[in-house]
Amino acid sequence: MYKYSAVLVFIAAISLTACGGGSGGGGGIYGGPIPTSSPNAGNVPLQETVAGSAAWVDSTSHRTLYFLDVDTATGSVCTGGCLNIWPVAAPSSGAQAQGNISIITRSDGTGSQWAYQGHPLYFFSGDSGPDQANGEGIAQAGGHWHVSRPSSSSSSGGGCTGYYC
């Protein structure tokens, strides 16, 4: 009986190890790649797969982050009622910028906000969870909203996969 139990435990351990993720392309907790930063790193946005390609997401909720194409680093067009539909992606207390992800002070004086390459980042109220990009292409606030996608250097001369290219 003991040998039978030991064999079952061994088989169960092998099965659990085989299902455990590894370092392949997928396997993030939301079906995308494993995040590029720790979710405990001051809530700095992470890169994950959204709607089939890399995008910036919130490190806590894993919700997609967007930008408005007419916004600039020195001024945000989305104010007042617009913020009910497009809430600001605000850093937590003590958060620090990393790489092309910065913290800016909103031009309307309502606080600070995450930005990618200087462009303010927002959530879309029409996304209810991770891996949703329901706000892509919506015309509102004098411009169009887009999923914020990280740029990447490629072998074809430093190409970019994001809207900012």
C-alpha positions as CSV (number, residue, x, y, z in Angstrom):
1,M,0.0,0.0,0.0
2,Y,2.8,2.4,0.8
3,K,4.5,1.9,-2.6
4,Y,1.1,2.6,-4.3
5,S,0.7,5.9,-2.4
6,A,4.3,6.9,-3.1
7,V,3.8,6.3,-6.8
8,L,0.6,8.4,-6.8
9,V,2.3,11.3,-5.0
10,F,5.2,11.1,-7.5
11,I,2.8,11.2,-10.5
12,A,0.9,14.1,-8.9
13,A,4.1,16.1,-8.4
14,I,5.2,15.5,-12.0
15,S,1.7,16.6,-13.3
16,L,1.8,19.8,-11.2
17,T,5.3,20.7,-12.4
18,A,4.3,20.2,-16.0
19,C,1.4,22.7,-15.6
20,G,3.5,25.3,-13.9
21,G,4.1,28.0,-16.5
22,G,7.8,27.9,-17.3
23,S,9.5,30.6,-19.4
24,G,7.5,30.3,-22.6
25,G,5.8,33.1,-24.4
26,G,2.5,33.1,-22.5
27,G,1.5,32.2,-19.0
28,G,0.8,35.5,-17.4
29,I,-2.1,35.3,-14.9
30,Y,-4.3,37.0,-17.5
31,G,-3.2,35.0,-20.6
32,G,-0.5,37.5,-21.7
33,P,3.2,37.4,-21.2
34,I,4.7,37.4,-17.7
35,P,4.7,41.1,-16.6
36,T,7.9,43.0,-17.1
37,S,7.8,44.5,-13.6
38,S,6.7,43.4,-10.2
39,P,3.1,44.4,-9.4
40,N,4.4,45.7,-6.0
41,A,6.8,48.2,-7.7
42,G,4.8,51.3,-6.8
43,N,2.0,50.4,-9.3
44,V,4.2,51.2,-12.4
45,P,2.3,50.2,-15.5
46,L,3.2,46.8,-16.9
47,Q,3.5,45.4,-20.5
48,E,1.0,42.6,-21.1
49,T,-0.8,41.2,-24.2
50,V,-4.1,43.0,-24.8
51,A,-6.2,42.2,-27.9
52,G,-3.3,40.3,-29.4
53,S,-0.3,42.6,-28.9
54,A,1.7,44.3,-26.2
55,A,0.1,47.1,-24.3
56,W,0.5,49.1,-21.1
57,V,-1.8,47.9,-18.3
58,D,-2.3,48.8,-14.7
59,S,-0.2,46.7,-12.4
60,T,-3.0,46.0,-9.9
61,S,-6.1,45.5,-12.0
62,H,-4.4,44.6,-15.3
63,R,-6.8,46.9,-17.1
64,T,-5.7,48.5,-20.4
65,L,-4.3,52.0,-20.4
66,Y,-5.2,54.5,-23.1
67,F,-4.1,57.9,-24.4
68,L,-5.9,60.6,-26.2
69,D,-4.1,61.6,-29.4
70,V,-4.6,65.3,-28.9
71,D,-3.2,65.3,-25.3
72,T,0.3,66.6,-24.7
73,A,2.7,66.3,-21.8
74,T,1.9,69.9,-20.9
75,G,-1.8,69.8,-21.2
76,S,-4.7,67.3,-21.0
77,V,-7.8,67.8,-23.1
78,C,-9.8,65.3,-21.0
79,T,-11.1,67.2,-18.0
80,G,-14.4,67.5,-16.1
81,G,-17.1,65.0,-17.3
82,C,-14.6,63.4,-19.7
83,L,-12.9,61.9,-16.6
84,N,-16.0,60.0,-15.7
85,I,-15.6,58.0,-18.9
86,W,-11.8,58.1,-19.1
87,P,-10.5,58.0,-15.4
88,V,-6.9,59.1,-14.9
89,A,-4.3,56.4,-14.3
90,A,-2.9,57.9,-11.1
91,P,0.2,56.6,-9.4
92,S,0.1,55.4,-5.8
93,S,1.8,57.4,-3.1
94,G,5.6,56.8,-3.3
95,A,5.5,55.4,-6.9
96,Q,8.5,56.2,-9.0
97,A,8.9,56.6,-12.8
98,Q,10.8,53.9,-14.8
99,G,12.2,54.3,-18.3
100,N,9.6,55.8,-20.7
101,I,6.9,55.7,-18.0
102,S,6.8,58.9,-16.1
103,I,4.6,60.8,-13.6
104,I,3.3,64.1,-14.7
105,T,1.3,66.8,-12.9
106,R,-2.1,67.3,-14.6
107,S,-2.6,70.7,-16.2
108,D,-6.1,71.0,-14.6
109,G,-4.5,70.8,-11.1
110,T,-6.3,67.5,-10.1
111,G,-3.1,65.7,-9.2
112,S,-0.6,63.4,-10.8
113,Q,-0.9,60.9,-13.6
114,W,1.1,58.1,-15.3
115,A,2.4,59.0,-18.8
116,Y,4.1,57.0,-21.5
117,Q,6.7,59.0,-23.5
118,G,5.1,62.1,-21.9
119,H,1.5,61.3,-23.0
120,P,-1.0,61.0,-20.1
121,L,-2.6,57.6,-19.5
122,Y,-6.2,56.8,-18.7
123,F,-8.5,53.9,-18.1
124,F,-11.7,53.4,-20.1
125,S,-14.9,53.0,-18.1
126,G,-16.3,50.6,-20.7
127,D,-13.5,48.0,-19.9
128,S,-14.7,45.7,-17.1
129,G,-11.5,43.7,-16.7
130,P,-8.1,42.6,-18.1
131,D,-7.5,42.0,-21.8
132,Q,-10.2,44.4,-23.0
133,A,-9.6,47.2,-25.4
134,N,-13.2,48.5,-25.9
135,G,-12.0,52.2,-25.9
136,E,-9.7,51.8,-29.0
137,G,-10.6,54.3,-31.7
138,I,-13.4,56.1,-29.8
139,A,-13.7,59.8,-31.0
140,Q,-14.2,62.0,-28.0
141,A,-12.8,65.1,-26.3
142,G,-11.6,66.5,-29.6
143,G,-9.5,63.5,-30.6
144,H,-9.3,59.7,-30.7
145,W,-8.5,57.3,-27.9
146,H,-6.0,54.5,-28.4
147,V,-4.6,51.6,-26.5
148,S,-1.1,52.7,-25.2
149,R,1.3,50.3,-26.8
150,P,5.0,50.2,-25.9
151,S,7.5,50.9,-28.6
152,S,10.1,48.3,-29.3
153,S,13.3,48.2,-31.3
154,S,13.3,45.7,-34.0
155,S,15.8,44.3,-36.5
156,S,14.1,46.4,-39.2
157,G,15.8,49.6,-38.1
158,G,14.4,50.3,-34.6
159,G,10.7,50.2,-35.6
160,C,7.9,50.9,-33.2
161,T,4.8,49.0,-32.5
162,G,3.0,51.8,-30.7
163,Y,0.7,54.6,-31.9
164,Y,3.4,57.1,-31.2
165,C,5.6,56.0,-34.1
